[in-house]
Every structure is written in structure tokens, then in C-alpha cells.
């Protein structure tokens, strides 16, 4: 705990030691220490059995890549400009077109980040890679099928055998709180940002999800793409004279080259469609991990009580069943985009991200896929998350995964919308059900079809 607090305080010192900044520093310290307290409390819940977050073996994509480096079946080439970035993205099958750029000082290497030198983030369905110009390390987060989000760094220096270093808990000061659904997880923060990159904490911060109002999204991020009359917080800096940002000045941008030097980056984009996918995917991953943890803990505790109360082996109490039902429902709500913000203008990206993303999914015999975009009223044409195909979803305990799939079936096959899922038309529900029947064998088995 003391070590985590010391690290937070050392980072806050960077913000400014001048007296004119003392109010900002005081506020930042309070904001920084609150998640630290939350994180320590969360670690108490998943640090021991049955989760054993810190000590359990993992088999996420980064751990798999490290095993290949250890047995010399793969090598990573070091580049003088970007270090291991390109080699790591290629090895992990992450497209450079997924690039998004964040300029607020809200991550590990905050001294390397500013509006003139943003941090780049790249991702696929399972892994996130952060890169800073002249950064000391690459930052990686990878989704393990059983343990959820795992955090790593890779030193940006030439080595015959590069080593991914697994985090010992420091990352959880931000990545294990209510913002991540109380498990080790992912988040996108939206903050008002000064010209230096410092967040203006007095203006508040928010977690960006697919439910966020458009006008609250992407503060501290660059955004390229068109979005009509809708306005967001991206590309804009805090102005002292108005104590706010100008959402109109940098709306509907197709280029960032006049805001900072883009040539050091893999692309010139911070694509709005990639940002929208990212905000859904991060919280969808968290919902799956939360269901994983809660169901494992519920069953574990129930089995312990069986021994104490001399109940039959395998008996599950009503309390345990209610806990599992509750987290199952939350996953279904995320899968089916409940409360998704409805777009009022068409959205168009500037990079090849959209075409790349759509091309990588599975389709039914009619060519329909859960990765097809809508971008006129909502994110996807068929509003059911593509992460239903992920290893994280497949890795859910059978007791919770089967309940999720059964509940999906209940919601999708009814003629009249189920309460809480009225946003799905009969046409939507029918299409999603047909796509899942064609592409998810376990869902198909609910109807006795193989």
C-alpha cells in the first residue's frame, strides 16, 4: 500500500511544483489516492482463492508470445524509431489501422505524453498495446480466458531475448475499481485537458462506454472522422478564459497534421470508429471478467458452506444461484448493447480500420456478421457483441456461460420484446438469433441442433 501511494505521489509531482498549481496538485492527489484505496480493497477479493490473480498461471496472447521468445521459435526486431512496436504488433496480429491517440497525462509514462506528443494505442479483440515516443517501455494488456486482464511492460532497448514483465499489482491502482466493474480490467477515461496535457480534475472525469453521451466522449484523445452535428470532447484543450473546451473548433477533423507532428506514428489517424469499438470492447471484456470472478467465487464459497453444514457435495444455495443469475444478466445486457447511446448523425472514419475489422469476423451463409457496422443510429448493424466469439467468453465457467446463452435465447426468440431489451426490434432479434445459430455451436445446441 505504501509503495503504491509513493508511486502515485511521485507521478503527481510531475504536474507542477509551482505555487500557482497547488490547487491542481491537491485535487490530483485526492483523485489518485482514491483508486489506490479502491484497488487494495479489490485485490483482497481476488488475490486469494479461488481467483489467485497474482499467482495463477496465465495463457493470454502475451504469455504465449513470451513462450515463443523463450524457445527461440520467434524473434522480435528492434527499430531505432519505434523500438519493438511494429514487431510486437505483427507477432500479436494487431493492425496498425487500430491506432488511436491520447494526449492527456493519464497513464504510466505520463512524462512522455502531451498534445504535441500523444501516446498511441493499438488493439485487437484480446490485446492492447501502448507506445510513447522515446518511451522506456511498451505497455501491454492482454485478456486471459480465465483470469481476465493481465498487464505487462516490455523494455524498449535492444535485447536478443526481449522479456515481457508481468505487472505485480501497480497497474491495478487504476485498473481495478468501479470503473472496471470491480475486477482487473480496462477503461477509457474522458478528461478536460490543458495545453500541457495535464487533466483538469476540477472539471471531473468520466469513463467512456458505448452508453456515454456523445458530448462526453474522448476528452484528452485525438479524433479523426466525421460525425455531423454531434460534438465530442476530443481534439480540444481547456481554455482558462471560458473554463471549458471548444467542442466546435476541432469537430469533424480528417487530419491532425496541423496539431502535432504525425510522421513518427504508424498512421496519421486516431479513427473515430476505432474509438467507438474500443469503448465498447473494454467494458464488454470487464463484464465477462466480472461474471467469471463472481461465479467462481460464489461456487467456491457455496462448496465451503456445504462442508460446514454437511450438505450434499455440489449443492448450490439459492444465494449462489442468485449471484450467478445477476452477473449473467449483466453480461447479456452488455452483449445486446442495452442503453447504447443513439447516434443522431452518420459517423465515418478516416482509416482502413472499419474494413479491416469487418473482414476478420465469422459470417453466416448469408454473409451477415456481428462485426458489420451501422454508424448511422448505432455502432453495429446487428447489436450483439462480437466478443461472444472470444476466448474470454468461451473461458467462462460452464454454469454462467450456459445461463448467459439461455438468457440470450429467451430474449431473442420472443415475438414481443422482453422488458429491458425493447431497443431490439423483432427484425433485430430474429437476425441476431439466426447469426448465432449459424456461428455459435453451443447456442445452436440449445435448440437441439448440432
N, C-alpha and C positions, 0 to 999 in steps of 0.2 A: 504493500500500500504506500509506504513512504517513498519507495523508489519511483512509483508511478506519479506521485504528487511532485517529486523533484523534477521529473522529466517534463511534466506539464508546465511547471513554473519556469524552467529554463526556456521552453518554447515561447512563453508569454513575454519574457524579457526582450525577445526579438522585436516585438511590436513597437516599442519605443520607450526609452528611459526618460524622456523629457517630461518636465512638469506639465506641459500643456496636454500630454497624453495620459495623465494619471487616471482620469475617469475611465477612459477606454480600457486601460490595463486592469483596473479594479473590476470592471464588468467582465472582462475576458477571463480573469482568474475564477470568478464565480461560475461562469459558464463552463470553464474547463474542468473545475473540480467536481461539479455535479455529476457529469457522466462517469468520472472516475469512481465516485461512491456507488453509483448505479452498477458499474461494471463489476466491482468487487462483490456486491450482493448477488449479481447474476452468476458469477463464477462459482459461488457457493452452491448454486443449484445444479450446475452441470460439470463441475470439476471432479466430482466423485462418481461412484456407481449410480446408475448403470451407464452414464454417458462417458465419463472419464475423458473429457475433451482434451486436456493437455497431454495425456499419456497414451491414448489409444493409437494404434497403428492406423494409417490412412492410405487410401489408394486413389487420391484425386489426380487430375492430369499433371500437376506439377510434381507430385511424388513419383508418378510414373516416368516423367521425363528425367528426374534425378537418377532413377534406377538405370536408365539407358546411358546416362553420362558415366555412372559408376562402372558399368561393364563395357564401356567403350563402344557401344553399338551406335552411338550418335556423338557428334561433336558440335559445339556452338562456335561460330565465327565471330570474332570481335571486330567492331568497326570503330575507327577513330572518332567519328562524328556522333554516333548514337550507341556506342558500346554493343551490348548483346541484344538490343531491342529487336532488330529485324530477324535475327537468328531465332530468338525465343518465340516471336510471333509465328514464324514458319513452323517451328517444331510443335507448337501448340495448336496449329491450324486456326489462327486468328487473322482475319483480313485487316490490312491497313485501312480499308474503307470504313471500318467501325470507329475511326478516330473521333473523339470528342475532346474539347479543350476547356480546362478550368483555370481561371486566373485568380481566384481567391486563395488566401493563405489558410487553407483548411485541411491540410494533410501532412504526412510525415515530414517531407522535405520543404517545409513552408518557406525557408530562407531562399530557396531556388525559384520561387513562384511569384509572378506579378502579372499585371495586364500586358506588360511588354514581353514577358517570358512565361507563357502559360504552361501548365502541366498537361501532358497528353495521356488519354486513357483509351485503351483498346480492349475489345471483349468479344467472346463468342458465347455460346449457351452455358458454358461451365466455368470460364476463366476470365479474370480481369487483370490487365497489365498497365501499371502507371509508369510514365517516363518523364523525367525532368531534364532540361538542358543542363549539362555539366553536373548532373546528379551523382551522388555517391553510390546509389543502388537503384536497381529496378524494383518496383513494388508489385507484388502479385497476390491475388486472392483467387483461390480455386475451390470448387464445390466438391466435397467428398460425398459419396452416395449415402453414407451412414452418419458422418459427423458434421455435415454442413460446411460452412465457410471456414477455410483454413488460409492463414496469411503467411507470406514468405517475402524475403528480400534476396536479391542477387547482386553481389558487389560488382560495380562497373569498372573492373580492372582486368587486364589480360591474365588468363589462367588456363593451363592445359586441361584442368578438370573444374569447371565452374561449379559452385556449390550453392544450391538454394537453401537458405537458412529459415527454418520454421519458427514462427513467432512464439514467444514464451508467455504471452499474455498482454504485452504492452498495447497491441492494436485494439484489444477489447475495451480500452478506455473510451473509445468512440464507437466500436463495432459490436457492442453487446449492451443494448439498452432498449427502452421502449420504442426508439426509432427503428430498431431492427427486429421488432416483435419479441424482444427479451431472449434472444438467442444470439450466438456469434453469427453475424450477418453483414449485409451490405446496405448502404444508404447513399442517396444523393441529397446534398444539402443545397438549399437556396438561401443566399445571404446578400444583403446590401453590401457593396464593396467599394472601398476608397481607391484612389488612383495608385496607391502603393500596393494594393492587394489586400490590405487589412480589412477584415469584416467589421461592419458597424453593428456590433452586437445589440446596441440600444434600439435598433430598428427591428430586432427579432430575427429568428431563423426559422426555416421550415424544412420538412422532409418532402422531397418531390416524389410523387407517385402518379399513377395513371388517374387517380381521383382528384389530384390537385387542380384548383382553378388555374386556367392558363396564365393569368396575370401574376400568379405567384411562383411561376416556374423559372428555374435556371439563373437565379441571381448569382453572379460570380462565374458564370460559364459564358463562353462564346457560342453563338448560334448562327449557322448559315442555313438559309432556306426561306421559302415564302410561306406566310401564314395569314394573308389577307388582312382583315380589320382587327384580328385578335392581337393582343400585345402581351409580351412576357418581360421578365427582368433581365434577360441575357444581354450581353454586349455593353451594358450601361454601368456607369460609375456614379458613386454618390456625389452630390453637389451640396456643399455646405450652405450656399445661399438659399436653397429650397428645402434642405434637409431631406432630400429624396433623390430618386433617379428619374431620368427622362426615358420613358418606355418608347417614345415615338422616334427619337433621333436615330436609333440603330435598328429599327424594325425591318423585316424582310430583306436582310442582307444576303447577297450571293457571294461576297468576297470579304476577307478580313485583312487583306494585304496593306490597307492604309491604317490599320490599328496596331499592327506589330509585324515583325519580320517572320514570314511564314516558311521561308525556304529550309530552315533546319528540321521541319516536321515531315512525316511521311506523306501527308497530303495537305492541301490548303483548306480543308474543311473541318467544321465541327457540326456535323449534319443534324438537322432538327429531327429527322426520322430516327436516326441512331439514338438521339437523346430520349425520344419517346419510347423506344424499345427498352432502353436502359432503365428508365424509371419504372416500367412495368416489371422487367425481369428481376431487378434487385429485390423488390418486395415479394414477388412470387417465390423466389428462392427462400426468402425468410419465412414465408408462410409454410412451405414444405418442411423446412428445418424445424419450425416450431411444432408442427404436428408430429414429426419424428421424435423430438425430445419428449414432448408431453406424453405421447402414447407409451414410449419406453419407460418413462418414469412412473406412469400410472400403473402399468402392468407389474413393474418391479415392486412397487410399494404394496400392491394388492397381494402379490405372492408372499411377501414378507408377513403380511397380516394373516394369510392362510396358515402359516406355521404357528403364529402366536395363538390364533383362535381355533386351531385344529380343524380347519375347513378342508374340503377336498382339494387335491392338487389341481391347479389350473383354474380354480374358481375365480371369477371376476365379479367384484362387487358392483352394485348399482352406481356407486360414486365413480368407480373406474370407467364404467361404460359411458357415463355422462361426460367425463373428461375427454374421452376419445371422440364422442359424438360432437362435442363442442369444437375441437380443433379440426375435425373433419369438415364441418360446415364452413369454417373459415377458409380452408383450402379451396373448397368448391366456390365460395364467393370470389376468391381471387382468380381462380381458373376461368370463371364466367364473367369477369370484369364487372362485378356489381359496383354500382356507384361511380362508374367511369365518367370522367368529365366529357360532356358532349361538345364536340368542335362546332364552331359557328362559321368557319371559313375553311377552304381547302388548304391542306398542308402539302408542300413539295420540298424535297431535299435537294442538295446540290451535288452529292457524290454518287458513287455507284453502290452505296450501301444497300439501298432498297432492293435493287435487282439481285445483288449477291445474297441477301438474306432470304428472299423469296425462293431462290433457286436451290437452297440447301435443305429444304423440308421434304417430308414424305407427302404423297398425294393419293387420293382415291382414284378409281378408274375414270372419273370424270375430270381429273386434273385439279380438283379442289384441295386446298391445303390450309392448315391453320396458320401458315406464315404469309398468307396473302393479305395485303394491306387494303384498307378502305381510305382513310385520311381525308374524308370529307365530313363525316359525322363522328367517327370514332377511329381508333387505331387500326383494328383488323376487320377484314370483311366478315370473317366467321369468329365471333368473340368467344373463343376458348383458347387458353394459353397453350402455346407450342411446348411449354415445359412439361406437359403431360408425357412427352416422349423422353424426358431427361433421365439420366441415371439417378438423380436425386429423388425423382418421383418413384422410379422402379425400386429404389432402395428403402422406401418407407416400409415399416413393419406391416405384415400382411393384414393385421387386424384393422389398421387405419386405412391402408390403401384400398382394401376391398369395400370399406364403408364409404370412402370418397367416390369410388366408381359407381356403387349402387345409388348413392345420392344423385350423382350426375345423371344416371339413367332416369331416376324419378323426375328430375327437373325437366329433362329434355323430351320425354315421350308423352307428357301430358298435353292435352289439347288446349286447356286453359292454363295460363301462366301460374306457376307456383308463387306464393307470396314471397317477396324479396327478390324475385327474378323476373319482374314484369318488364324489365328493359329488353328482354329477349322476345322477339315476335315468334309466332308459330313457324314462320319460314326460317328464322334463325335456328330455332331449336331443332327443327327437322334436319336442316343441313348439317349442324354440328353432330347430331346423333349419327347421321349417315357416314360422316367422315371418320368418327371414332369407331364405328362398326367396321369400317374398311381398314383402319390403320392401327388399332389397339386391340390385340388379341384377348387380353384379359377383360376388356369392356365387352367385346363380342361374346365372350363366354357367359356373360350374364344372361344372354338370351338363348343359351344352349347351343350357340353356333360356333363351330371350330374352323 
